[in-house]
Amino acid sequence: MSKIEIENAEENEAVQEQTETFVNGKPFNRMNDFYVKYVFASRQNKGSALALINSVFALDGAKEIVDFEFKDRELDPDRIGGKGVLLDVTGYSGDGTLVNVELQLRSLKSMDRRTLYYWSLLYGRRLEKGEKYSALNRTVVISILSYNLFKDEVWPEYHSSFAVLNTKDLKHKLTDDLEIHFIELPKWHKGDIEKMNRLEHWLAYLSPKTTNEERRRLAMKDPAIQKVMEAEKVFLADPDCITAYEQHEKYLRDMAAMKEYDEEVGWERGHAAGLAEGRATGLAEGEAKGHAAGLEEGRTSGLMEERVRLVLKCYRESMSAAAIARLFDLEEAEVQEIIRQYADAADKT
């Protein structure tokens, strides 16, 4: 290989290191559920889970755990017909602490209650018949979210930590057994890598805004990041892993499409409700955006068939042409023309 070819190869390698990793032409999603389980929930990579958990504990000055053993991730429903729970990474520490780490991409309703429900199952299932309550140990749930759970005016920071506190002083804990952490990724802003704390190393690694060059720099500072990046290379080279990864990506796309469809249906229902409310209240503002959009569309969309139907409906309800004109922001002459042209024909059908 010539000197020029060597230089070009080195230049290409450097450029490749600075760009994002792609899977079949799309940026690699490190929050993908299957990938998360591969790098955090597999026994050969348990050090990554331990490092991530301790990076959260370090923020609150909590005692770090020195060992971590995985437990079964699936919890059966606590009663017939009850809700089953599927947890991302769950394990016991050496001191008996039970820790669950969940990475959540989709914004879920009642995430606060959902998390508390997960915690209660983890905590309560550990007590066998005849055991004393003193046998219950600290149970921690850590949820890393790709969306904002709390409004900025409620809590602007990316990390929040919850326990059962005395409301008289908000300091006295009822017990150390309940601990719930939320990490809201959109509230975290990537800064100087040299000044990041250990948790921010992980957030930077997971973030799609971080380049491969920046991840390489993180790996030089943090051995735990170096190990997970080595695991990432093994994952990307395994066809079976890529197949499972892409299946989950498809699932996420399908869920997003379903949400978009539900929002569209909701808008249409709001639109119809807005039209009905406009008839009843004289163009009162609806609660939903669809209401206002429906009223506006009734005036401006040019959908004559819909306009004719509504005008005739109001006319049959004994509303005057003047009242109908005011309701739909039409000229009275236009309303009279619609009635003249379509009323008799509609009555005959």
C-alpha positions as CSV (number, residue, x, y, z in Angstrom):
1,M,0.0,0.0,0.0
2,S,1.4,3.4,-1.0
3,K,1.9,6.3,1.4
4,I,-1.1,8.1,-0.2
5,E,-3.3,5.1,0.2
6,I,-2.3,4.7,3.9
7,E,-3.0,8.4,4.5
8,N,-6.4,8.1,2.8
9,A,-7.3,5.0,4.9
10,E,-6.3,6.8,8.1
11,E,-8.3,9.8,7.1
12,N,-11.4,7.7,6.3
13,E,-11.0,5.8,9.6
14,A,-10.9,9.1,11.5
15,V,-14.0,10.4,9.7
16,Q,-15.8,7.2,10.4
17,E,-15.0,7.5,14.1
18,Q,-16.5,11.0,14.2
19,T,-19.8,10.0,12.6
20,E,-22.7,8.1,14.0
21,T,-23.0,4.3,13.7
22,F,-25.7,3.2,11.3
23,V,-27.7,0.0,11.0
24,N,-29.1,-0.5,7.5
25,G,-28.9,3.2,6.7
26,K,-30.4,4.4,10.0
27,P,-28.7,5.8,13.1
28,F,-28.1,3.1,15.7
29,N,-30.6,3.5,18.5
30,R,-28.8,2.7,21.8
31,M,-32.1,3.0,23.7
32,N,-33.4,0.0,21.7
33,D,-34.9,-2.4,24.2
34,F,-33.2,-5.5,22.8
35,Y,-29.8,-3.7,22.8
36,V,-30.3,-2.4,26.3
37,K,-30.9,-5.9,27.5
38,Y,-27.9,-7.2,25.7
39,V,-25.4,-4.7,27.2
40,F,-27.0,-4.3,30.7
41,A,-29.0,-7.5,31.4
42,S,-26.6,-10.2,30.2
43,R,-24.4,-11.8,32.8
44,Q,-21.3,-11.3,30.7
45,N,-21.9,-7.6,30.8
46,K,-23.2,-7.2,34.4
47,G,-20.4,-4.8,35.1
48,S,-22.2,-2.3,32.9
49,A,-25.4,-2.5,34.9
50,L,-23.5,-2.2,38.1
51,A,-21.7,0.9,36.8
52,L,-24.9,2.5,35.6
53,I,-26.7,1.9,38.9
54,N,-23.8,3.2,41.0
55,S,-23.5,6.4,38.8
56,V,-27.1,7.2,39.9
57,F,-26.4,6.4,43.5
58,A,-23.4,8.6,43.5
59,L,-25.5,11.7,42.7
60,D,-27.4,11.2,46.0
61,G,-24.4,10.2,48.0
62,A,-25.9,6.7,48.5
63,K,-23.7,3.8,49.3
64,E,-22.6,2.1,46.1
65,I,-23.1,-1.6,45.6
66,V,-20.2,-3.9,45.0
67,D,-21.9,-6.9,43.3
68,F,-25.0,-7.5,41.3
69,E,-26.8,-10.7,40.3
70,F,-29.7,-10.8,37.8
71,K,-33.1,-12.1,38.7
72,D,-36.0,-13.2,36.5
73,R,-37.2,-10.2,34.6
74,E,-40.8,-11.2,34.3
75,L,-43.2,-11.0,37.2
76,D,-46.4,-12.9,36.8
77,P,-49.7,-11.1,37.5
78,D,-50.4,-10.9,41.2
79,R,-53.9,-12.2,40.7
80,I,-56.0,-13.8,37.9
81,G,-56.6,-11.0,35.4
82,G,-54.0,-8.8,37.1
83,K,-51.4,-6.8,35.3
84,G,-48.2,-8.6,34.4
85,V,-44.9,-6.7,34.6
86,L,-41.9,-6.9,32.3
87,L,-38.8,-5.2,33.6
88,D,-35.7,-4.3,31.7
89,V,-32.9,-5.0,34.1
90,T,-33.5,-6.3,37.6
91,G,-31.1,-7.8,40.1
92,Y,-29.9,-8.1,43.7
93,S,-26.9,-6.4,45.1
94,G,-24.6,-8.0,47.6
95,D,-26.3,-6.2,50.5
96,G,-29.7,-7.4,49.5
97,T,-30.8,-4.3,47.7
98,L,-33.2,-5.0,44.7
99,V,-32.6,-2.7,41.8
100,N,-34.6,-2.3,38.6
101,V,-33.3,-0.2,35.7
102,E,-35.8,0.7,32.9
103,L,-35.1,2.7,29.7
104,Q,-38.4,4.0,28.3
105,L,-38.7,5.5,24.8
106,R,-42.5,6.0,24.6
107,S,-44.3,8.6,26.7
108,L,-46.7,6.6,28.9
109,K,-49.7,7.9,30.7
110,S,-49.6,7.6,34.5
111,M,-45.9,6.9,34.5
112,D,-45.7,7.9,38.1
113,R,-48.4,5.3,39.2
114,R,-46.9,2.7,36.8
115,T,-43.5,3.0,38.4
116,L,-44.9,2.8,41.9
117,Y,-46.8,-0.3,40.9
118,Y,-43.7,-1.9,39.6
119,W,-41.9,-1.0,42.8
120,S,-44.7,-2.4,44.9
121,L,-44.5,-5.8,43.1
122,L,-40.8,-6.0,43.4
123,Y,-40.9,-5.1,47.1
124,G,-43.9,-7.2,48.1
125,R,-43.0,-10.4,46.2
126,R,-39.9,-10.8,48.3
127,L,-41.7,-11.7,51.5
128,E,-42.3,-15.4,51.9
129,K,-45.1,-16.8,54.1
130,G,-44.1,-16.7,57.7
131,E,-41.3,-14.2,57.2
132,K,-41.0,-11.1,59.3
133,Y,-41.4,-7.7,57.7
134,S,-37.8,-6.9,58.8
135,A,-36.8,-9.3,56.0
136,L,-37.9,-6.7,53.4
137,N,-34.9,-4.8,52.0
138,R,-34.3,-1.6,50.1
139,T,-35.9,-1.7,46.6
140,V,-34.8,0.9,44.0
141,V,-36.4,1.6,40.6
142,I,-34.4,3.7,38.1
143,S,-36.3,5.0,35.0
144,I,-34.3,6.6,32.2
145,L,-36.9,8.4,30.0
146,S,-36.5,9.8,26.5
147,Y,-39.2,12.3,27.2
148,N,-40.0,14.9,30.0
149,L,-42.1,13.5,32.8
150,F,-42.3,16.7,34.8
151,K,-42.9,20.2,33.6
152,D,-39.9,22.5,34.0
153,E,-41.8,24.7,36.5
154,V,-42.4,21.6,38.6
155,W,-38.8,20.1,38.3
156,P,-36.3,21.6,35.8
157,E,-33.4,19.2,36.6
158,Y,-32.8,16.0,34.6
159,H,-32.5,13.8,37.8
160,S,-35.2,13.4,40.5
161,S,-35.2,11.1,43.4
162,F,-38.3,10.0,45.5
163,A,-38.8,8.5,48.9
164,V,-41.5,8.4,51.6
165,L,-40.8,11.6,53.6
166,N,-42.5,13.3,56.6
167,T,-44.5,16.1,55.0
168,K,-43.8,18.3,58.1
169,D,-40.2,18.8,57.2
170,L,-39.6,16.8,53.9
171,K,-36.4,15.4,55.5
172,H,-37.4,12.6,57.8
173,K,-37.7,9.4,55.9
174,L,-40.3,6.8,56.9
175,T,-38.0,4.1,55.6
176,D,-35.0,3.8,53.2
177,D,-36.7,0.9,51.5
178,L,-38.5,3.0,48.9
179,E,-36.3,4.7,46.3
180,I,-37.4,5.8,42.8
181,H,-35.2,7.7,40.4
182,F,-36.3,9.4,37.1
183,I,-33.7,10.5,34.5
184,E,-35.3,12.8,31.9
185,L,-33.0,12.8,28.9
186,P,-34.4,15.9,27.2
187,K,-33.6,18.0,30.2
188,W,-29.9,16.9,30.1
189,H,-27.7,19.0,27.9
190,K,-24.4,17.7,26.7
191,G,-21.6,19.9,27.8
192,D,-17.9,19.6,28.2
193,I,-17.0,15.8,28.4
194,E,-14.2,16.6,30.7
195,K,-16.6,18.0,33.3
196,M,-19.3,15.3,33.2
197,N,-20.1,13.2,36.2
198,R,-20.4,9.4,35.9
199,L,-24.1,9.4,35.2
200,E,-23.7,11.9,32.4
201,H,-21.1,9.7,30.9
202,W,-23.9,7.1,30.4
203,L,-26.4,9.7,29.2
204,A,-23.9,10.9,26.6
205,Y,-23.2,7.3,25.5
206,L,-26.9,6.7,25.0
207,S,-27.7,10.1,23.5
208,P,-28.2,10.2,19.7
209,K,-26.5,13.7,19.8
210,T,-23.2,12.2,20.8
211,T,-20.7,11.4,18.0
212,N,-18.5,8.4,17.9
213,E,-15.5,10.5,18.5
214,E,-17.0,11.9,21.7
215,R,-17.8,8.3,22.8
216,R,-14.2,7.4,22.2
217,R,-13.2,10.3,24.5
218,L,-15.6,9.1,27.1
219,A,-14.2,5.6,26.9
220,M,-10.7,7.0,27.6
221,K,-12.1,8.6,30.8
222,D,-14.4,5.9,32.0
223,P,-13.5,2.1,31.8
224,A,-17.2,1.2,32.1
225,I,-18.0,3.1,28.9
226,Q,-15.0,1.4,27.2
227,K,-16.4,-2.0,28.1
228,V,-19.9,-1.2,26.8
229,M,-18.5,0.1,23.6
230,E,-16.6,-3.2,23.1
231,A,-19.9,-5.1,23.8
232,E,-21.6,-2.8,21.2
233,K,-19.1,-3.9,18.5
234,V,-19.9,-7.6,19.3
235,F,-23.6,-6.8,19.1
236,L,-23.3,-5.1,15.7
237,A,-21.4,-8.0,14.3
238,D,-24.0,-10.6,15.2
239,P,-26.7,-11.1,12.5
240,D,-29.1,-12.6,15.1
241,C,-28.7,-9.5,17.3
242,I,-29.3,-7.2,14.4
243,T,-32.5,-9.1,13.4
244,A,-33.9,-8.8,16.9
245,Y,-32.8,-5.2,17.1
246,E,-34.6,-4.3,13.9
247,Q,-37.7,-6.2,14.9
248,H,-37.9,-4.0,18.0
249,E,-37.3,-0.9,15.9
250,K,-40.2,-1.9,13.7
251,Y,-42.4,-2.3,16.8
252,L,-41.4,1.2,17.9
253,R,-42.3,2.6,14.5
254,D,-45.6,0.8,14.6
255,M,-46.4,2.2,18.0
256,A,-45.6,5.7,16.8
257,A,-47.9,5.2,13.8
258,M,-50.7,3.9,16.1
259,K,-50.3,7.0,18.3
260,E,-50.4,9.3,15.2
261,Y,-53.6,7.5,14.1
262,D,-55.2,7.8,17.5
263,E,-54.3,11.5,17.6
264,E,-55.8,12.0,14.2
265,V,-59.0,10.1,15.2
266,G,-59.1,12.2,18.4
267,W,-58.8,15.4,16.4
268,E,-61.6,14.4,14.1
269,R,-63.8,13.6,17.1
270,G,-62.9,16.9,18.6
271,H,-63.6,18.6,15.3
272,A,-67.1,17.1,15.2
273,A,-67.7,18.0,18.8
274,G,-66.6,21.6,18.0
275,L,-69.1,21.9,15.3
276,A,-71.9,20.6,17.6
277,E,-70.8,22.9,20.3
278,G,-70.8,25.8,17.9
279,R,-74.4,25.1,17.0
280,A,-75.4,24.9,20.7
281,T,-73.4,27.8,22.2
282,G,-72.9,30.3,19.3
283,L,-69.3,29.6,18.4
284,A,-68.1,29.0,22.0
285,E,-64.5,27.8,22.2
286,G,-64.2,24.1,22.5
287,E,-61.8,22.4,25.0
288,A,-59.9,20.5,22.3
289,K,-58.0,21.9,19.4
290,G,-60.2,19.9,17.1
291,H,-63.2,22.1,18.2
292,A,-61.6,25.3,17.0
293,A,-60.2,23.6,13.9
294,G,-63.6,22.2,13.1
295,L,-65.3,25.7,13.4
296,E,-62.6,27.2,11.2
297,E,-62.8,24.5,8.7
298,G,-66.6,24.9,8.5
299,R,-66.0,28.5,7.3
300,T,-63.0,28.2,5.2
301,S,-62.3,24.7,3.8
302,G,-64.6,25.0,0.9
303,L,-66.1,21.6,1.5
304,M,-69.5,22.6,0.1
305,E,-71.1,19.2,0.7
306,E,-70.4,19.5,4.5
307,R,-71.5,23.1,4.6
308,V,-74.8,22.2,2.8
309,R,-75.4,19.3,5.2
310,L,-75.0,21.5,8.2
311,V,-77.0,24.4,6.9
312,L,-79.9,22.1,6.0
313,K,-79.7,20.4,9.4
314,C,-80.0,23.8,11.1
315,Y,-82.8,24.8,8.7
316,R,-84.8,21.7,9.6
317,E,-84.3,22.5,13.3
318,S,-86.3,25.7,12.6
319,M,-83.3,28.1,12.7
320,S,-83.7,31.2,10.6
321,A,-81.4,31.9,7.6
322,A,-80.0,34.9,9.6
323,A,-79.2,32.7,12.6
324,I,-77.6,30.1,10.4
325,A,-75.5,32.7,8.7
326,R,-74.3,34.0,12.0
327,L,-73.5,30.5,13.2
328,F,-71.3,29.6,10.3
329,D,-70.1,33.1,9.4
330,L,-71.8,33.1,6.0
331,E,-73.6,35.7,4.1
332,E,-77.4,35.4,4.7
333,A,-77.9,35.4,0.9
334,E,-75.6,32.4,0.6
335,V,-77.6,30.5,3.3
336,Q,-80.8,31.3,1.5
337,E,-79.3,30.1,-1.8
338,I,-78.3,26.8,-0.2
339,I,-81.8,26.3,1.2
340,R,-83.4,27.2,-2.1
341,Q,-81.1,24.8,-4.1
342,Y,-80.9,21.8,-1.8
343,A,-83.7,21.7,0.7
344,D,-86.4,20.3,-1.6
345,A,-83.9,17.8,-3.3
346,A,-82.7,16.6,0.1
347,D,-86.3,16.1,1.4
348,K,-87.1,13.9,-1.6
349,T,-84.2,11.6,-1.1
